[in-house]
Amino acid sequence: MDTEHTEGTEEFLLPRSRTANERLHALIPGGAHTYAKGDDQYPENLAPVISHGHGAHVWDVDGNRYIEYGSGLRSVSLGHAHPRVIEAVRRELDRGSNFVRPSIVEVEAAERFLATVPTAEMVKFAKNGSDATTAAVRLARAATGRPRVALCADHPFFSVDDWFIGTTPMSAGIPAATNELTVAFPYGDLAATEELLTRYQDEVACLILEPATHTEPPPGYLAGLRELADRHGCVLIFDEMITGFRWSEAGAQGLYGVVPDLSTFGKALGNGFAVSALAGRRDLMELGGLRHSGDRVFLLSTTHGAETHSLAAAMAVQSTYVEEGVTARLHSLGERLAAGVRDAAAGMGVGDHLVVRGRPSNLVFATLDEDGQPSQQYRTLFLRRLLAGGVLAPSFVVSSALDDADIDHTVDVVAQACAVYRKALDAADPTPWLAGRPVKPVFRRLA
């Protein structure tokens, strides 16, 4: 039986989750395998440890059920234990998962991917997004003979590897010489990007960015980047970890009609199973292969990159998206949720402080203080009320498993949270409603 969530957060306690978090921290640095899942991202003593999930719902070890948003950091876009995906995985489990030579599943998965993303000519699979994006950067450097990487400064994450992490506040352990080889350009500003490419003339190997995020690309922007990359002889890389499938089955490149040289996919590709992809032009990708006479590029070589059940999951995900119109459903659910949250916030007089942003299939929210500035304290207050109402929402990113009742309940809980938000704004001090330290940003220098 699910326990009932109380209206007041003071009575909403998670004793088993709290004990489990202590065990996690004792054995695992950070208490989680992804910093974004850390308990520092949640109100103090209110970081649920998950027991299991089904569809759009998860249960914690204390027995509480939640409507879940941002499932698996956007990876579980079809909902947990999706029947088509699980059936495809089960078919492969009894057939073996890894062999000393390629499985026929590998070519079938490649054919399926390239049919879904026809702007690419070759694909190589891996297990996580960082490996794929770093492989793309390495390929660009090899193809151009240039050392520098130009990344979009307005996008929060590209890779765990040194070329990116060295640009963040968590750069401990990364040599300064490595950091100097990464430069940044602002999203949406072609003039600034051209100035950067001119300043580092013939030094920039690639431009890497998410083609879209919480705002739509300005008209002509992606096409302008394509032209700049061509004119300056660098490789254009789209990081489609988030936009892949959520923007269209073929990613943002399929929606906006601008073809990058290389692109990387992950997250939604496996609906929670570990699979990512590097895709792109044949002449570039083949530099990591055997059918050329140039210097060999150590592109991607992963023991578990072609695990059969993960590739089967990816094929099932792609079939489900195409056959069931999942992207359109994500947009419809997101539009309903965004409208409801905005109405609830406006009705409680906090419409200028709780702000929903992004494409409907990829909604996030900002919590702003009395002066309209982003506030971790108000985020903490808001998250506490959501959790007490049975909504686990570090973002408002939807899965297709949500239904209208889930959205309606979420909006009701948001309205209750906004009533408290209004009280805190009137007091010009959210502290009495925090019951502990505020949540913290992922990227910070000190723990």
C-alpha positions in Angstrom: 0.0 0.0 0.0 1.2 3.5 -0.8 1.4 5.8 2.2 -0.6 9.0 2.1 1.3 12.2 1.5 0.4 14.8 4.2 -0.3 18.4 3.3 2.4 19.8 5.6 6.0 19.0 5.0 6.9 18.9 8.7 5.0 15.6 8.9 6.4 14.3 5.7 9.4 12.2 6.7 11.6 9.7 4.9 13.4 7.7 7.6 14.3 4.7 5.4 15.4 6.9 2.6 17.5 8.9 5.0 19.2 5.7 6.3 19.7 4.5 2.7 21.3 7.9 1.8 23.8 7.4 4.7 24.7 4.0 3.3 25.1 5.4 -0.2 27.5 8.1 1.0 29.5 5.7 3.0 30.3 3.6 0.0 29.8 5.7 -3.1 31.5 9.2 -3.6 28.7 11.7 -3.7 26.1 9.1 -2.7 24.9 8.6 -6.3 26.4 7.7 -9.7 25.4 11.0 -11.3 25.9 14.3 -9.5 22.4 15.5 -10.7 20.9 12.7 -8.7 22.7 13.7 -5.5 20.8 14.4 -2.3 22.2 17.9 -2.3 19.9 18.6 -5.2 16.9 18.0 -2.8 15.7 19.6 0.4 17.5 18.3 3.5 16.3 14.9 4.6 13.8 14.8 1.7 15.8 13.0 -0.9 13.8 9.8 -1.7 15.7 6.6 -2.5 13.8 4.7 -5.1 12.6 1.2 -4.7 11.0 0.7 -8.2 9.0 2.4 -10.9 6.3 1.6 -13.4 5.0 3.9 -16.1 5.1 7.5 -14.8 5.2 6.6 -11.2 8.0 5.6 -8.8 8.0 4.3 -5.2 10.6 5.1 -2.6 11.9 2.7 0.1 9.5 4.4 2.6 6.5 3.3 0.5 5.6 6.6 -0.9 4.4 6.8 -4.5 5.3 9.8 -6.7 4.4 11.1 -10.1 7.9 11.4 -11.6 9.2 14.0 -14.0 12.6 14.1 -15.7 12.7 10.3 -15.4 16.2 9.0 -15.4 17.6 12.4 -16.3 15.4 12.5 -19.4 16.3 9.0 -20.4 13.1 7.1 -19.6 10.8 9.0 -22.0 8.4 6.1 -22.6 7.9 5.5 -18.8 9.4 2.8 -16.6 9.2 -0.9 -17.7 7.6 0.0 -21.0 6.2 -3.3 -22.4 7.6 -3.1 -25.9 11.1 -2.3 -24.6 11.0 -4.9 -21.9 9.8 -7.6 -24.4 12.6 -6.7 -26.8 15.2 -6.9 -24.0 13.9 -10.2 -22.7 14.1 -11.8 -26.1 17.9 -11.1 -26.1 18.7 -12.0 -22.5 18.5 -15.7 -23.1 20.6 -15.4 -26.3 23.7 -14.0 -24.7 24.7 -10.4 -24.2 28.3 -10.0 -25.4 30.5 -12.0 -27.7 34.1 -12.1 -29.0 32.8 -11.0 -32.5 30.0 -8.6 -33.5 26.5 -9.8 -33.1 24.0 -9.6 -36.0 22.0 -7.3 -33.6 24.7 -4.7 -34.1 24.1 -4.3 -37.8 20.3 -4.4 -37.3 20.5 -1.7 -34.7 22.7 0.4 -37.0 20.3 0.0 -39.9 17.4 0.9 -37.7 19.2 4.0 -36.3 20.2 5.3 -39.7 16.7 4.8 -41.0 15.4 6.9 -38.1 18.1 9.5 -38.4 18.7 9.6 -42.2 20.9 12.7 -42.0 23.7 10.4 -40.8 25.6 7.9 -42.9 27.4 5.8 -40.3 26.9 5.2 -36.6 28.8 3.7 -33.7 27.2 2.7 -30.4 28.6 3.2 -26.8 27.2 3.1 -23.3 27.1 6.8 -22.2 26.9 10.2 -23.7 30.3 11.4 -22.6 32.2 8.7 -24.6 30.2 9.6 -27.7 30.8 13.4 -27.5 34.5 13.0 -26.7 34.8 10.6 -29.7 33.2 13.3 -31.8 35.7 15.9 -30.6 38.7 13.5 -31.2 37.4 12.7 -34.7 37.2 16.5 -35.4 40.7 17.1 -34.2 42.0 14.2 -36.3 40.2 15.3 -39.4 41.2 18.9 -39.2 44.6 18.6 -37.5 43.6 21.4 -35.2 43.8 21.5 -31.4 41.0 23.7 -30.1 37.5 22.8 -29.3 34.8 25.6 -29.4 31.8 24.7 -27.2 28.6 26.6 -26.6 28.9 28.4 -23.2 25.2 28.5 -22.6 24.7 24.7 -22.5 25.3 23.0 -19.1 27.0 19.7 -19.9 28.8 17.9 -22.7 31.1 15.3 -21.2 32.9 14.1 -18.0 36.2 14.3 -19.9 38.8 16.9 -19.4 38.2 19.0 -22.5 34.8 20.0 -21.0 35.0 19.6 -17.2 38.0 21.8 -17.2 35.7 24.7 -18.1 33.5 24.2 -15.1 34.0 25.1 -11.4 34.7 21.5 -10.7 38.0 21.6 -12.6 40.2 20.1 -9.9 42.6 17.5 -11.3 42.6 18.9 -14.8 45.9 20.5 -16.2 45.6 24.2 -17.1 47.2 23.3 -20.5 44.1 21.2 -21.3 41.7 24.0 -20.3 43.4 26.4 -22.6 42.5 24.3 -25.6 38.7 24.8 -25.0 37.1 28.1 -26.0 33.5 29.1 -25.8 30.9 30.9 -27.9 27.4 32.2 -26.9 24.3 30.5 -28.2 22.4 32.4 -30.9 25.2 34.9 -31.6 26.7 34.3 -35.0 28.8 37.4 -35.0 30.5 36.4 -31.7 31.1 32.9 -33.1 32.7 34.3 -36.2 34.9 36.6 -34.2 36.0 33.6 -32.1 36.8 31.6 -35.3 38.7 34.6 -36.7 40.7 35.1 -33.5 41.7 31.5 -33.5 42.0 31.2 -37.3 42.9 27.7 -38.4 43.0 26.5 -34.8 39.4 25.4 -34.0 38.7 21.8 -34.8 35.0 21.9 -34.1 31.9 23.8 -33.0 29.9 21.7 -30.5 26.5 22.6 -29.1 23.1 21.4 -28.3 21.1 22.6 -31.3 18.2 23.7 -29.1 17.6 23.8 -25.3 15.1 25.9 -23.3 14.7 28.4 -26.1 14.2 27.8 -29.8 17.1 28.7 -32.1 16.8 32.1 -33.6 15.7 32.1 -37.2 18.6 31.1 -39.5 21.0 30.5 -36.5 21.7 26.8 -37.1 22.1 27.3 -40.8 24.4 30.2 -40.1 26.6 28.0 -37.9 26.6 25.5 -40.7 27.9 28.1 -43.1 30.5 29.4 -40.5 31.8 25.9 -40.0 32.2 25.3 -43.7 33.9 28.6 -44.3 36.4 28.2 -41.5 37.0 24.5 -42.1 35.8 23.2 -38.8 33.5 20.3 -37.9 29.9 21.1 -36.8 28.8 18.7 -34.0 25.3 18.6 -32.6 24.9 17.1 -29.1 21.5 15.6 -29.4 21.4 13.8 -26.1 18.4 15.7 -25.0 16.9 16.9 -28.4 17.1 13.4 -29.9 13.6 11.9 -30.1 12.1 14.7 -27.9 12.3 17.2 -30.8 11.6 14.6 -33.5 12.5 11.0 -34.1 15.5 12.3 -36.1 16.4 14.9 -33.4 16.7 18.6 -33.8 18.6 18.2 -37.1 15.5 16.4 -38.5 13.2 19.1 -37.2 15.1 22.2 -38.3 16.6 20.7 -41.4 20.3 21.6 -40.7 22.7 18.7 -41.0 25.7 18.6 -38.8 28.9 16.7 -39.7 28.6 14.6 -36.5 26.0 14.2 -33.9 25.6 12.3 -30.6 22.5 10.6 -29.2 21.7 9.0 -25.9 19.2 9.4 -23.0 15.9 8.6 -24.7 17.5 6.2 -27.1 17.4 3.3 -24.7 14.5 4.2 -22.4 16.8 3.8 -19.4 19.0 1.0 -20.8 22.6 2.1 -21.4 23.1 3.0 -25.0 24.5 6.1 -26.8 25.4 6.8 -30.4 27.9 8.8 -32.4 26.7 9.3 -36.0 27.7 11.4 -39.0 29.3 11.8 -42.3 30.9 8.6 -43.7 34.2 10.3 -44.6 34.7 11.4 -41.0 33.4 8.3 -39.3 35.5 6.0 -41.5 38.6 7.6 -40.0 37.9 5.5 -37.0 37.5 2.4 -39.2 39.7 0.1 -41.3 38.8 1.2 -44.8 41.2 4.1 -45.3 44.9 4.7 -45.8 45.4 7.5 -43.3 46.4 7.7 -39.6 44.1 5.6 -37.5 41.8 7.3 -35.0 41.0 5.5 -31.8 37.3 6.4 -32.1 35.2 4.2 -29.8 36.2 0.8 -28.5 34.0 -0.3 -25.6 33.7 -3.8 -24.3 30.0 -3.3 -23.5 29.1 -0.8 -26.3 27.2 -3.4 -28.3 25.5 -5.3 -25.5 22.7 -7.0 -27.3 19.8 -6.3 -25.0 20.6 -2.5 -24.9 20.7 -2.4 -28.7 17.4 -4.3 -28.7 16.0 -1.7 -26.4 17.1 1.1 -28.7 15.4 -0.6 -31.7 12.2 -1.0 -29.7 12.3 2.7 -28.6 12.7 3.9 -32.2 9.9 1.7 -33.4 7.6 2.9 -30.7 8.4 6.5 -31.3 7.7 6.2 -35.0 4.7 3.9 -34.9 2.9 5.5 -31.9 3.7 9.2 -32.5 5.5 9.5 -29.1 7.1 12.9 -29.8 3.7 14.4 -30.5 2.3 12.9 -27.3 5.2 14.4 -25.3 4.5 17.8 -26.8 0.8 17.5 -26.0 1.4 16.4 -22.4 4.0 19.2 -21.9 1.6 21.8 -23.3 -1.1 20.7 -20.9 1.3 20.7 -17.9 2.9 24.1 -18.8 -0.5 25.7 -19.1 -1.7 24.3 -15.8 1.4 25.3 -13.9 1.4 28.8 -15.3 -2.3 29.2 -14.5 -1.7 27.9 -10.9 1.2 30.2 -10.4 -0.6 33.2 -11.7 -3.7 32.4 -9.6 -1.5 32.5 -6.5 0.2 35.7 -7.5 3.6 34.1 -8.2 3.5 33.9 -12.0 6.6 36.1 -12.3 8.5 34.0 -9.8 7.7 30.4 -10.8 8.6 30.4 -14.5 8.1 27.4 -16.8 10.5 27.4 -19.8 11.4 25.2 -22.7 9.9 23.2 -25.5 6.8 21.3 -24.2 8.6 18.0 -24.5 11.5 19.3 -22.3 10.1 21.7 -19.7 12.2 23.1 -16.9 11.2 25.6 -14.2 13.0 28.6 -12.6 12.3 29.8 -9.1 12.9 33.5 -8.7 13.1 35.6 -5.5 11.6 39.0 -4.6 14.0 40.7 -7.0 13.4 38.3 -9.8 16.7 36.6 -9.4 17.2 32.8 -9.5 17.0 31.4 -6.0 18.1 28.1 -4.6 16.1 28.9 -1.4 12.8 29.3 -3.2 13.6 26.2 -5.3 14.0 24.3 -2.0 10.7 25.6 -0.7 9.0 24.6 -3.9 10.5 21.1 -4.1 9.6 20.4 -0.4 5.9 21.1 -1.2 6.0 19.0 -4.4 7.5 16.0 -2.6 4.9 16.3 0.2 2.2 16.2 -2.5 3.6 13.1 -4.2 5.4 14.9 -7.1 9.1 14.2 -7.8 10.1 16.9 -10.1 13.6 18.3 -10.4 12.2 19.5 -13.8 8.9 19.2 -15.6 10.2 17.0 -18.3 7.4 14.7 -19.2 7.3 11.0 -20.2 4.7 9.5 -22.5 3.4 7.3 -19.6 1.8 10.3 -17.9 -2.0 10.7 -18.2 -4.4 13.5 -17.7 -5.0 12.5 -14.0 -1.3 12.8 -13.4 -1.1 16.2 -14.9 -4.2 17.4 -13.0 -2.8 16.1 -9.7 0.6 17.8 -10.4 -1.1 21.1 -11.1 -3.1 20.9 -7.9 0.1 20.2 -5.9 1.8 23.1 -7.7 -1.0 25.4 -6.7 -0.6 24.4 -3.0 3.1 25.0 -3.3 2.6 28.4 -4.9 0.4 29.4 -1.9 3.4 28.9 0.3 5.6 30.6 -2.2 3.4 33.6 -2.0 3.7 33.7 1.8 7.5 33.5 1.6 7.5 36.4 -0.9 5.3 38.5 1.3 7.6 37.9 4.2 10.6 38.5 1.9 12.3 35.5 3.5 11.7 31.9 2.6 13.9 30.6 5.5 11.0 29.5 7.8 9.7 27.2 5.0 13.0 25.5 4.2 13.5 23.2 7.3 17.2 22.9 6.5 19.9 23.9 4.1 18.9 25.0 0.6 19.5 22.8 -2.4 22.8 23.4 -4.2 24.0 23.7 -7.8 25.7 20.7 -9.3 28.7 22.6 -10.6 30.4 24.3 -7.6 34.0 24.4 -6.5 33.5 23.3 -2.9 31.4 20.4 -1.6 
